[in-house]
């Protein structure tokens, strides 16, 4: 990884997570980046400008009313200098001001005056993050092309536990490194489905599968790193939203996933169906918890779930379709059959069991398309996702130039 001579403007707003930004400056400079820091007045209450000046090796700007700097239109110089702007931490207040186009301090003014890609790393109390006003502001920024990095979920300084933690410095650095990488999907809209689906039997029990969602989440993150605007449709998983995802839609059942995918792919270029969608659901869901009856067997009648890929393939105008096939045996036969029967552009097949596939940190894939077969050997799911996305981009550009 390298950020040699890359010009990164780091904006720091008021919040306890500002201490992490000190480490972020160090980590960016470790890779050769030139870092300049702009702080809000609130940020100076948590970390001094002197600290950031020592770490960055550059003067730190804190005010729009710096007579010496502004004599030469310093805020415009900063806006033009930056190749990337990262606001970390981004408080609820800072996000609101960016969303409403305010320019009432140096940081928001620079963000408005710059053509550089803007990245925002939210950091706030979990209840604040969940507030409809904050979510509306976040959605406004997403629609304008601002990349949201995080937040993560976990323990918070206030004692709460939940979503709202700023991503760790190394995670933020990785996102910036990726932004300079191969933008093979730049300008494209990609929808990725991930995780299992659950089908209720009664108010207590359900039918599900062992998918953790890790592979699909890794694919979504890799697509975002490749420059795509990514919508992630997630089944019931306990995973944080990867950095750079434009929007996430959480669902539970196969029918809910189908509806979300169909709606999200209306204007999408590529759909990657990495979710482990259940094939069947109970024909009837009991209103009350089912009870034992003196050892008598319980019989469940199952109905087929909708086929998401087949639904998309049948559309007159459809996205480039990439399916997944997780099989315990005869992987190639089942994968090729699914590729042909559903009219897919590509299918990624893998053997499950024996330490591969579900609940594993790594995986291996074989890619089948009408043009041939590509083997992707066993590596971490993160690296495998990058390789898969690169192949998808290559194939997409070949068939839809």
C-alpha positions as semicolon CSV with decimal commas, in nm:
position;residue;x (nm);y (nm);z (nm)
1;X;0,000;0,000;0,000
2;X;0,120;0,351;-0,075
3;X;-0,008;0,706;-0,047
4;X;0,322;0,860;-0,155
5;X;0,278;1,231;-0,233
6;X;-0,100;1,200;-0,212
7;X;-0,258;1,516;-0,070
8;X;-0,506;1,437;0,206
9;X;-0,700;1,710;0,387
10;X;-0,820;1,581;0,724
11;X;-1,114;1,763;0,879
12;X;-1,163;1,712;1,253
13;X;-1,492;1,806;1,418
14;X;-1,578;1,813;1,787
15;X;-1,610;1,473;1,953
16;X;-1,419;1,242;2,183
17;X;-1,315;1,034;1,880
18;X;-1,087;1,325;1,779
19;X;-0,808;1,151;1,969
20;X;-0,815;0,873;1,709
21;X;-0,749;1,128;1,437
22;X;-0,403;1,188;1,581
23;X;-0,321;0,824;1,511
24;X;-0,483;0,856;1,167
25;X;-0,244;1,138;1,073
26;X;0,052;0,920;1,173
27;X;-0,076;0,623;0,977
28;X;-0,136;0,832;0,665
29;X;0,213;0,977;0,683
30;X;0,357;0,627;0,732
31;X;0,245;0,559;0,372
32;X;0,393;0,881;0,241
33;X;0,083;1,101;0,232
34;X;0,099;1,477;0,270
35;X;-0,157;1,563;0,538
36;X;-0,304;1,899;0,625
37;X;-0,551;1,935;0,912
38;X;-0,848;2,168;0,948
39;X;-1,020;2,168;1,288
40;X;-1,354;2,304;1,398
41;X;-1,366;2,515;1,713
42;X;-1,527;2,223;1,894
43;X;-1,246;1,989;1,794
44;X;-0,989;2,212;1,967
45;X;-1,169;2,137;2,296
46;X;-1,062;1,774;2,266
47;X;-0,720;1,786;2,096
48;X;-0,493;2,084;2,050
49;X;-0,391;2,220;1,711
50;X;-0,030;2,191;1,829
51;X;-0,064;1,813;1,848
52;X;-0,185;1,786;1,489
53;X;0,082;2,029;1,373
54;X;0,354;1,815;1,528
55;X;0,211;1,496;1,376
56;X;0,143;1,635;1,028
57;X;0,446;1,861;0,998
58;X;0,212;2,129;0,858
59;X;0,039;2,434;1,002
60;X;-0,311;2,355;1,129
61;X;-0,601;2,580;1,029
62;X;-0,885;2,639;1,273
63;X;-1,055;2,961;1,164
64;X;-1,199;3,120;0,855
65;X;-1,095;3,454;1,004
66;X;-0,719;3,396;1,002
67;X;-0,612;3,733;0,859
68;X;-0,267;3,617;0,749
69;X;-0,387;3,299;0,574
70;X;-0,697;3,455;0,422
71;X;-0,502;3,745;0,275
72;X;-0,411;3,495;0,006
73;X;-0,758;3,329;0,006
74;X;-0,628;3,042;0,217
75;X;-0,953;2,846;0,222
76;X;-0,955;2,836;-0,160
77;X;-0,590;2,730;-0,164
78;X;-0,673;2,442;0,073
79;X;-0,975;2,343;-0,133
80;X;-0,766;2,328;-0,450
81;X;-0,471;2,156;-0,282
82;X;-0,669;1,855;-0,154
83;X;-0,695;1,535;-0,360
84;X;-0,915;1,377;-0,093
85;X;-1,103;1,532;0,198
86;X;-1,175;1,308;0,495
87;X;-1,377;1,437;0,790
88;X;-1,301;1,215;1,088
89;X;-1,468;1,235;1,327
90;X;-1,780;1,378;1,168
91;X;-2,021;1,484;1,442
92;X;-2,399;1,501;1,399
93;X;-2,367;1,880;1,383
94;X;-2,100;1,872;1,112
95;X;-2,302;1,621;0,906
96;X;-2,610;1,845;0,934
97;X;-2,418;2,153;0,821
98;X;-2,269;1,968;0,523
99;X;-2,610;1,829;0,427
100;X;-2,765;2,177;0,429
101;X;-2,479;2,343;0,244
102;X;-2,374;2,572;0,528
103;X;-2,035;2,741;0,515
104;X;-2,017;2,893;0,862
105;X;-1,666;2,782;0,951
106;X;-1,343;2,697;0,772
107;X;-1,403;2,321;0,743
108;X;-1,749;2,342;0,586
109;X;-1,632;2,625;0,359
110;X;-1,341;2,416;0,230
111;X;-1,570;2,117;0,173
112;X;-1,806;2,330;-0,038
113;X;-1,523;2,498;-0,228
114;X;-1,339;2,179;-0,321
115;X;-1,395;1,943;-0,613
116;X;-1,205;1,668;-0,429
117;X;-1,395;1,350;-0,331
118;X;-1,538;1,390;0,019
119;X;-1,528;1,108;0,274
120;X;-1,711;1,131;0,607
121;X;-1,650;0,908;0,911
122;X;-1,944;0,957;1,151
123;X;-1,886;0,940;1,526
124;X;-2,162;0,998;1,780
125;X;-2,383;0,838;2,043
126;X;-2,583;0,542;1,914
127;X;-2,917;0,713;1,979
128;X;-2,804;1,023;1,791
129;X;-2,691;0,810;1,496
130;X;-3,032;0,638;1,486
131;X;-3,228;0,966;1,500
132;X;-3,437;1,025;1,184
133;X;-3,291;1,374;1,139
134;X;-2,936;1,240;1,133
135;X;-3,030;0,959;0,897
136;X;-3,204;1,204;0,664
137;X;-2,890;1,420;0,655
138;X;-2,674;1,114;0,590
139;X;-2,899;1,009;0,303
140;X;-2,875;1,359;0,154
141;X;-2,496;1,336;0,159
142;X;-2,504;0,989;0,003
143;X;-2,722;1,114;-0,281
144;X;-2,467;1,386;-0,350
145;X;-2,188;1,133;-0,383
146;X;-2,029;1,175;-0,040
147;X;-1,873;0,848;0,075
148;X;-1,974;0,740;0,427
149;X;-1,708;0,540;0,609
150;X;-1,876;0,362;0,898
151;X;-1,982;0,402;1,165
152;X;-1,883;0,088;1,351
153;X;-2,074;-0,073;1,634
154;X;-1,947;-0,137;1,986
155;X;-1,874;0,024;2,323
156;X;-1,902;0,403;2,331
157;X;-1,740;0,662;2,556
158;X;-2,079;0,747;2,709
159;X;-2,125;0,386;2,820
160;X;-2,378;0,293;2,554
161;X;-2,329;0,004;2,314
162;X;-2,436;0,033;1,953
163;X;-2,367;0,184;1,615
164;X;-2,192;0,520;1,612
165;X;-1,823;0,452;1,678
166;X;-1,576;0,606;1,436
167;X;-1,389;0,348;1,231
168;X;-1,036;0,274;1,347
169;X;-0,750;0,474;1,188
170;X;-0,620;0,177;0,989
171;X;-0,966;0,112;0,846
172;X;-0,995;0,473;0,736
173;X;-0,649;0,464;0,586
174;X;-0,734;0,148;0,394
175;X;-1,042;0,319;0,248
176;X;-0,830;0,610;0,125
177;X;-0,570;0,374;-0,021
178;X;-0,847;0,188;-0,203
179;X;-0,983;0,516;-0,341
180;X;-0,663;0,554;-0,543
181;X;-0,673;0,197;-0,665
182;X;-0,821;0,038;-0,974
183;X;-1,158;0,211;-1,021
184;X;-1,282;-0,059;-1,255
185;X;-1,647;0,001;-1,157
186;X;-1,632;0,380;-1,149
187;X;-1,965;0,537;-1,237
188;X;-2,159;0,209;-1,213
189;X;-2,441;0,120;-0,975
190;X;-2,402;-0,220;-0,813
191;X;-2,647;-0,409;-0,591
192;X;-2,513;-0,687;-0,368
193;X;-2,724;-0,923;-0,159
194;X;-2,565;-1,096;0,138
195;X;-2,636;-1,319;0,434
196;X;-2,910;-1,574;0,504
197;X;-3,286;-1,544;0,494
198;X;-3,511;-1,657;0,778
199;X;-3,861;-1,797;0,731
200;X;-4,087;-1,796;1,037
201;X;-4,256;-2,116;1,152
202;X;-4,430;-1,950;1,447
203;X;-4,360;-1,637;1,657
204;X;-4,058;-1,813;1,814
205;X;-3,903;-2,049;1,558
206;X;-3,778;-2,009;1,204
207;X;-3,608;-2,195;0,919
208;X;-3,269;-2,052;0,827
209;X;-2,918;-2,141;0,718
210;X;-2,561;-2,096;0,839
211;X;-2,455;-1,807;0,616
212;X;-2,266;-1,539;0,812
213;X;-2,288;-1,282;0,533
214;X;-1,911;-1,223;0,542
215;X;-1,852;-1,309;0,177
216;X;-2,131;-1,086;0,052
217;X;-2,023;-0,798;0,275
218;X;-1,666;-0,836;0,148
219;X;-1,795;-0,826;-0,212
220;X;-1,996;-0,511;-0,139
221;X;-1,690;-0,342;0,012
222;X;-1,469;-0,448;-0,279
223;X;-1,722;-0,308;-0,527
224;X;-1,726;0,024;-0,340
225;X;-1,346;0,032;-0,342
226;X;-1,359;-0,024;-0,719
227;X;-1,559;0,297;-0,753
228;X;-1,916;0,168;-0,768
229;X;-2,217;0,318;-0,595
230;X;-2,317;0,013;-0,391
231;X;-2,650;-0,084;-0,241
232;X;-2,620;-0,372;0,006
233;X;-2,931;-0,581;0,072
234;X;-2,854;-0,775;0,390
235;X;-3,030;-1,066;0,551
236;X;-3,030;-1,106;0,932
237;X;-2,658;-1,077;1,017
238;X;-2,456;-0,910;1,293
239;X;-2,209;-0,732;1,066
240;X;-2,130;-0,361;1,049
241;X;-2,187;-0,183;0,720
242;X;-1,859;-0,182;0,524
243;X;-1,692;0,151;0,446
244;X;-1,807;0,326;0,130
245;X;-2,149;0,161;0,097
246;X;-2,404;0,408;-0,042
247;X;-2,704;0,245;0,126
248;X;-2,793;-0,067;0,321
249;X;-3,134;-0,236;0,329
250;X;-3,194;-0,495;0,601
251;X;-3,443;-0,775;0,534
252;X;-3,540;-1,104;0,695
253;X;-3,730;-1,330;0,455
254;X;-3,672;-1,436;0,095
255;X;-3,979;-1,242;-0,018
256;X;-3,851;-0,926;0,152
257;X;-3,511;-0,975;-0,010
258;X;-3,668;-1,021;-0,352
259;X;-3,871;-0,701;-0,316
260;X;-3,568;-0,504;-0,199
261;X;-3,344;-0,639;-0,475
262;X;-3,600;-0,581;-0,752
263;X;-3,656;-0,223;-0,636
264;X;-3,283;-0,153;-0,596
265;X;-3,185;-0,297;-0,935
266;X;-3,435;-0,088;-1,132
267;X;-3,153;0,144;-1,237
268;X;-2,854;-0,074;-1,148
269;X;-2,580;-0,189;-1,384
270;X;-2,474;-0,504;-1,194
271;X;-2,637;-0,737;-0,944
272;X;-2,423;-0,981;-0,743
273;X;-2,643;-1,231;-0,561
274;X;-2,415;-1,349;-0,281
275;X;-2,699;-1,410;-0,034
276;X;-2,788;-1,761;0,077
277;X;-3,158;-1,730;0,002
278;X;-3,374;-2,005;0,147
279;X;-3,542;-2,224;-0,113
280;X;-3,852;-2,293;0,098
281;X;-4,077;-2,132;0,359
282;X;-4,357;-2,276;0,572
283;X;-4,681;-2,272;0,374
284;X;-4,852;-2,132;0,684
285;X;-4,707;-1,945;0,980
286;X;-4,864;-2,041;1,313
287;X;-5,011;-1,753;1,511
288;X;-4,895;-1,901;1,840
289;X;-4,594;-2,103;1,952
290;X;-4,634;-2,467;1,846
291;X;-4,644;-2,718;2,133
292;X;-4,540;-3,081;2,168
293;X;-4,819;-3,340;2,161
294;X;-4,711;-3,657;2,347
295;X;-4,437;-3,748;2,102
296;X;-4,655;-3,710;1,793
297;X;-4,451;-3,595;1,492
298;X;-4,489;-3,240;1,371
299;X;-4,538;-3,202;1,000
300;X;-4,456;-2,879;0,818
301;X;-4,574;-2,810;0,467
302;X;-4,322;-2,602;0,275
303;X;-4,378;-2,373;-0,023
304;X;-4,112;-2,261;-0,269
305;X;-3,965;-1,916;-0,218
306;X;-3,942;-1,671;-0,511
307;X;-3,628;-1,703;-0,724
308;X;-3,460;-1,363;-0,722
309;X;-3,214;-1,429;-1,005
310;X;-3,481;-1,582;-1,229
311;X;-3,706;-1,282;-1,163
312;X;-3,433;-1,041;-1,272
313;X;-3,328;-1,254;-1,569
314;X;-3,684;-1,247;-1,705
315;X;-3,690;-0,868;-1,723
316;X;-3,658;-0,702;-2,063
317;X;-3,404;-0,455;-1,929
318;X;-3,190;-0,617;-1,665
319;X;-2,858;-0,567;-1,491
320;X;-2,549;-0,781;-1,549
321;X;-2,628;-1,085;-1,331
322;X;-2,378;-1,267;-1,112
323;X;-2,507;-1,561;-0,911
324;X;-2,352;-1,777;-0,638
325;X;-2,373;-2,154;-0,602
326;X;-2,273;-2,307;-0,269
327;X;-2,276;-2,684;-0,306
328;X;-2,172;-2,983;-0,096
329;X;-2,104;-3,203;-0,402
330;X;-2,104;-3,199;-0,785
331;X;-2,021;-2,829;-0,770
332;X;-1,944;-2,782;-1,140
333;X;-2,252;-2,968;-1,262
334;X;-2,491;-2,773;-1,041
335;X;-2,319;-2,441;-1,112
336;X;-2,327;-2,482;-1,490
337;X;-2,689;-2,590;-1,475
338;X;-2,781;-2,281;-1,272
339;X;-2,584;-2,056;-1,507
340;X;-2,771;-2,184;-1,814
341;X;-3,115;-2,237;-1,660
342;X;-3,134;-1,887;-1,509
343;X;-2,964;-1,708;-1,796
344;X;-2,688;-1,558;-1,581
345;X;-2,384;-1,369;-1,706
346;X;-2,156;-1,532;-1,448
347;X;-2,178;-1,763;-1,150
348;X;-1,935;-1,800;-0,859
349;X;-1,937;-2,155;-0,727
350;X;-1,783;-2,294;-0,413
351;X;-1,772;-2,611;-0,209
352;X;-1,920;-2,574;0,138
353;X;-1,805;-2,782;0,430
354;X;-1,459;-2,899;0,526
355;X;-1,364;-2,554;0,655
356;X;-1,478;-2,368;0,344
357;X;-1,780;-2,150;0,277
358;X;-2,020;-2,083;0,564
359;X;-1,877;-1,961;0,897
360;X;-1,519;-1,962;0,764
361;X;-1,275;-1,671;0,735
362;X;-1,153;-1,776;0,391
363;X;-1,297;-1,930;0,079
364;X;-1,225;-2,038;-0,277
365;X;-1,436;-1,983;-0,589
366;X;-1,467;-2,111;-0,943
367;X;-1,616;-1,861;-1,185
368;X;-1,824;-1,994;-1,474
369;X;-1,950;-1,785;-1,763
370;X;-2,049;-1,859;-2,123
371;X;-1,691;-1,766;-2,216
372;X;-1,504;-2,001;-1,985
373;X;-1,390;-2,097;-1,637
374;X;-1,164;-1,912;-1,392
375;X;-1,026;-2,060;-1,070
376;X;-0,981;-1,831;-0,768
377;X;-0,777;-2,029;-0,510
378;X;-0,840;-2,026;-0,136
379;X;-0,760;-1,693;0,029
380;X;-0,927;-1,463;0,282
381;X;-1,280;-1,361;0,189
382;X;-1,164;-0,999;0,169
383;X;-0,898;-1,075;-0,090
384;X;-1,124;-1,322;-0,272
385;X;-1,392;-1,053;-0,300
386;X;-1,142;-0,815;-0,460
387;X;-1,045;-1,079;-0,715
388;X;-1,410;-1,158;-0,789
389;X;-1,504;-0,792;-0,836
390;X;-1,207;-0,743;-1,071
391;X;-1,328;-1,036;-1,285
392;X;-1,687;-0,912;-1,281
393;X;-1,574;-0,565;-1,392
394;X;-1,361;-0,715;-1,668
395;X;-1,647;-0,927;-1,797
396;X;-1,902;-0,647;-1,766
397;X;-1,686;-0,410;-1,971
398;X;-1,641;-0,680;-2,235
399;X;-2,011;-0,750;-2,287
400;X;-2,150;-0,402;-2,213
401;X;-1,886;-0,157;-2,340
